[in-house]
Amino acid sequence: MNSARDGVSGERNFFLRMIDDILQSVISIEILAKEGISNTCRRELRYLIELSIKSCLIVNNTTKQSFEDQIDEYEKLLNSSNINPINTLKFFYLKDKEEEFKTETKRLYGYLCKYSHSSSHQIRERLAKAEIGRTIGYEGIQELRELNNDIEKVLAIVSVMIFHSVAQYVVGDFLVEPNGETVNWYFNQSKYINMIDAEFDYKHERQSILEKLKKDRIERVKF
């Protein structure tokens, strides 16, 4: 909504135009997770990574203004499941951690692919869980914790991609409270989100609490 204030991003920004698709996946993951259908959740998570990479790339490289023309321009990319184009993206907020972020994203995508296609890994895992009574609706705390770990990592990646697809002032407005504190949200636990937050330490309202902010970032990182 903040991005749309400029009068053009709401129509031209490919990532913003894909928000409905992102919301469908996020909502479906919540519903499926409550029913213990974890593998289908992971298929949606894989889709979210793929969509966010493609959307970020199009936003940062397109020569077209209309959404429809952008689809035509990148039709081949959109129809491919190959995420190697992530290698061409510049994640300027991450600086020296850029390659690490790309590697982790590709590794996580590869892991999730095991659940998006029929695979021996997925079948063996299901059989092993069935033997100890972990069938649909009877998952244990450990299974739920593992799924949550996958969800938080993927949604953090999606957030990083979005932040690199909108104007800098939008990111700053979102992360920085009027008193200079960092907005209180779950994904502050991501090391990459914390790096992006640190890029806004130049703001006037933060100058008196910089040491506190740096200490808070170190303490809250969990993934």
C-alpha positions as CSV (number, residue, x, y, z in Angstrom):
1,M,0.0,0.0,0.0
2,N,2.9,2.4,0.8
3,S,4.5,1.6,-2.6
4,A,1.3,2.4,-4.4
5,R,1.5,6.0,-3.1
6,D,3.7,7.0,-6.0
7,G,0.8,6.4,-8.4
8,V,2.6,3.9,-10.7
9,S,4.0,1.0,-8.7
10,G,0.6,-0.4,-8.0
11,E,0.2,-1.1,-11.7
12,R,3.8,-1.5,-12.9
13,N,5.6,-3.3,-10.1
14,F,5.5,-7.0,-11.0
15,F,6.0,-8.1,-7.4
16,L,3.1,-6.0,-6.1
17,R,0.9,-7.4,-8.9
18,M,1.6,-10.9,-7.6
19,I,0.5,-10.3,-4.1
20,D,-2.8,-12.1,-4.6
21,D,-0.8,-15.3,-5.6
22,I,1.4,-14.9,-2.6
23,L,-1.6,-14.5,-0.2
24,Q,-3.2,-17.6,-1.7
25,S,-0.1,-19.6,-0.8
26,V,0.3,-18.1,2.7
27,I,-3.4,-18.7,3.6
28,S,-3.4,-22.2,2.3
29,I,-0.2,-23.0,4.2
30,E,-1.9,-21.9,7.4
31,I,-5.0,-24.0,6.8
32,L,-3.0,-27.1,5.7
33,A,-0.6,-26.8,8.7
34,K,-3.5,-26.8,11.1
35,E,-4.6,-30.1,9.6
36,G,-1.1,-31.7,9.7
37,I,-0.7,-31.7,5.9
38,S,3.0,-30.7,6.0
39,N,4.3,-31.9,2.7
40,T,1.7,-29.9,0.7
41,C,2.8,-26.9,2.8
42,R,6.3,-27.4,1.6
43,R,5.1,-27.5,-2.1
44,E,3.6,-24.1,-1.6
45,L,6.8,-22.8,0.1
46,R,8.8,-23.9,-2.9
47,Y,6.4,-22.0,-5.2
48,L,6.8,-18.9,-3.0
49,I,10.6,-19.0,-3.4
50,E,10.3,-19.4,-7.2
51,L,7.8,-16.7,-7.5
52,S,9.7,-14.2,-5.4
53,I,12.9,-14.7,-7.4
54,K,11.2,-14.2,-10.7
55,S,9.2,-11.2,-9.5
56,C,12.3,-9.5,-8.0
57,L,14.3,-10.1,-11.2
58,I,11.5,-8.7,-13.4
59,V,11.1,-5.6,-11.2
60,N,14.8,-4.8,-11.4
61,N,15.3,-5.6,-15.1
62,T,12.2,-5.0,-17.1
63,T,12.1,-2.5,-19.9
64,K,8.3,-2.5,-20.0
65,Q,5.8,-0.4,-18.1
66,S,2.6,-2.4,-18.3
67,F,2.1,-5.6,-16.3
68,E,0.9,-7.5,-19.4
69,D,4.0,-6.4,-21.4
70,Q,6.2,-7.6,-18.6
71,I,4.6,-11.0,-18.8
72,D,5.3,-11.2,-22.5
73,E,8.9,-10.0,-22.0
74,Y,9.6,-12.6,-19.4
75,E,7.4,-15.4,-20.6
76,K,10.3,-17.9,-20.9
77,L,11.5,-17.1,-17.4
78,L,8.0,-17.4,-15.9
79,N,7.4,-20.8,-17.6
80,S,10.7,-22.3,-16.3
81,S,11.2,-23.8,-12.9
82,N,14.9,-23.0,-13.0
83,I,15.9,-20.5,-10.3
84,N,19.5,-20.0,-11.4
85,P,18.6,-16.4,-12.5
86,I,18.9,-15.6,-8.8
87,N,22.7,-15.5,-9.5
88,T,22.2,-12.3,-11.6
89,L,20.3,-10.4,-8.9
90,K,22.0,-7.7,-6.8
91,F,20.9,-7.7,-3.1
92,F,22.4,-4.4,-2.2
93,Y,21.1,-4.3,1.3
94,L,23.0,-7.6,2.1
95,K,26.4,-6.4,0.9
96,D,29.1,-9.0,1.8
97,K,26.4,-11.6,2.7
98,E,24.8,-11.5,-0.8
99,E,26.4,-14.7,-2.0
100,E,25.6,-16.5,1.3
101,F,21.9,-15.5,0.9
102,K,21.8,-16.8,-2.7
103,T,23.4,-20.1,-1.7
104,E,21.0,-20.6,1.3
105,T,18.0,-19.8,-1.0
106,K,19.1,-22.3,-3.6
107,R,19.8,-25.0,-1.0
108,L,16.4,-24.5,0.6
109,Y,14.7,-24.6,-2.8
110,G,16.4,-27.8,-3.6
111,Y,15.3,-29.3,-0.3
112,L,11.7,-28.3,-1.0
113,C,11.8,-29.8,-4.5
114,K,11.9,-33.2,-2.8
115,Y,8.3,-32.5,-1.7
116,S,7.1,-30.9,-5.0
117,H,7.8,-34.0,-7.1
118,S,7.3,-37.7,-6.4
119,S,10.6,-38.7,-4.8
120,S,12.1,-41.6,-2.8
121,H,13.0,-39.1,0.0
122,Q,9.3,-38.1,0.4
123,I,8.0,-41.7,0.3
124,R,10.6,-43.0,2.8
125,E,10.0,-40.1,5.2
126,R,6.2,-40.7,5.1
127,L,6.6,-44.4,5.7
128,A,9.0,-43.8,8.7
129,K,6.5,-41.4,10.2
130,A,3.6,-43.8,9.7
131,E,5.5,-46.5,11.6
132,I,5.6,-44.3,14.7
133,G,2.0,-43.1,14.3
134,R,2.8,-39.7,12.8
135,T,0.0,-39.7,10.1
136,I,-2.1,-36.8,9.0
137,G,-3.6,-35.0,12.0
138,Y,-1.3,-36.9,14.4
139,E,1.9,-35.1,13.9
140,G,4.1,-34.4,16.9
141,I,5.8,-31.3,18.2
142,Q,9.0,-32.1,16.4
143,E,7.3,-32.4,13.0
144,L,5.5,-29.1,13.6
145,R,8.7,-27.4,14.7
146,E,10.5,-28.6,11.5
147,L,7.6,-27.3,9.4
148,N,7.7,-23.9,11.2
149,N,11.5,-23.7,10.6
150,D,10.9,-24.2,6.9
151,I,8.1,-21.6,6.8
152,E,10.0,-18.9,8.7
153,K,13.1,-19.3,6.4
154,V,11.0,-19.1,3.2
155,L,8.9,-16.1,4.3
156,A,12.1,-14.3,5.4
157,I,13.5,-14.9,1.8
158,V,10.3,-13.6,0.3
159,S,10.5,-10.5,2.5
160,V,14.1,-9.9,1.5
161,M,13.1,-10.1,-2.2
162,I,10.2,-7.7,-1.6
163,F,12.5,-5.2,0.1
164,H,14.7,-5.3,-3.0
165,S,11.7,-4.7,-5.3
166,V,10.3,-1.5,-3.8
167,A,11.6,2.0,-3.1
168,Q,14.0,2.5,-0.3
169,Y,11.7,4.8,1.6
170,V,9.1,2.1,1.7
171,V,11.4,-0.3,3.4
172,G,12.6,2.4,5.8
173,D,9.0,3.4,6.6
174,F,8.1,-0.2,7.4
175,L,11.1,-1.2,9.5
176,V,11.7,2.0,11.4
177,E,9.2,3.2,14.1
178,P,8.8,7.0,14.6
179,N,10.9,6.7,17.8
180,G,13.7,5.0,15.9
181,E,13.1,1.5,17.2
182,T,12.8,-1.5,14.8
183,V,9.2,-2.5,14.0
184,N,8.2,-5.4,16.2
185,W,7.5,-8.4,14.0
186,Y,8.4,-12.1,13.8
187,F,10.9,-11.8,11.0
188,N,13.2,-9.6,13.0
189,Q,14.7,-12.9,14.0
190,S,16.1,-13.4,10.5
191,K,19.8,-12.4,10.2
192,Y,19.1,-11.0,6.7
193,I,16.2,-8.8,7.8
194,N,18.4,-7.5,10.6
195,M,21.1,-6.6,8.0
196,I,18.5,-4.7,6.0
197,D,17.3,-2.9,9.2
198,A,20.9,-1.8,9.9
199,E,21.0,0.0,6.6
200,F,18.6,2.6,8.1
201,D,20.7,3.5,11.1
202,Y,21.5,6.8,9.3
203,K,18.0,8.0,10.2
204,H,17.9,11.0,12.6
205,E,15.5,9.3,15.0
206,R,17.9,6.4,15.5
207,Q,21.1,8.4,16.4
208,S,20.5,8.4,20.2
209,I,19.7,4.6,20.4
210,L,22.2,3.1,17.9
211,E,24.1,1.0,20.5
212,K,20.8,-0.4,21.8
213,L,19.7,-1.3,18.2
214,K,22.9,-3.1,17.5
215,K,22.7,-5.0,20.7
216,D,19.0,-5.9,20.0
217,R,19.9,-7.2,16.6
218,I,22.5,-9.6,17.9
219,E,20.3,-10.9,20.6
220,R,17.2,-11.6,18.5
221,V,18.7,-13.4,15.5
222,K,17.5,-17.0,15.4
223,F,17.5,-18.0,11.8
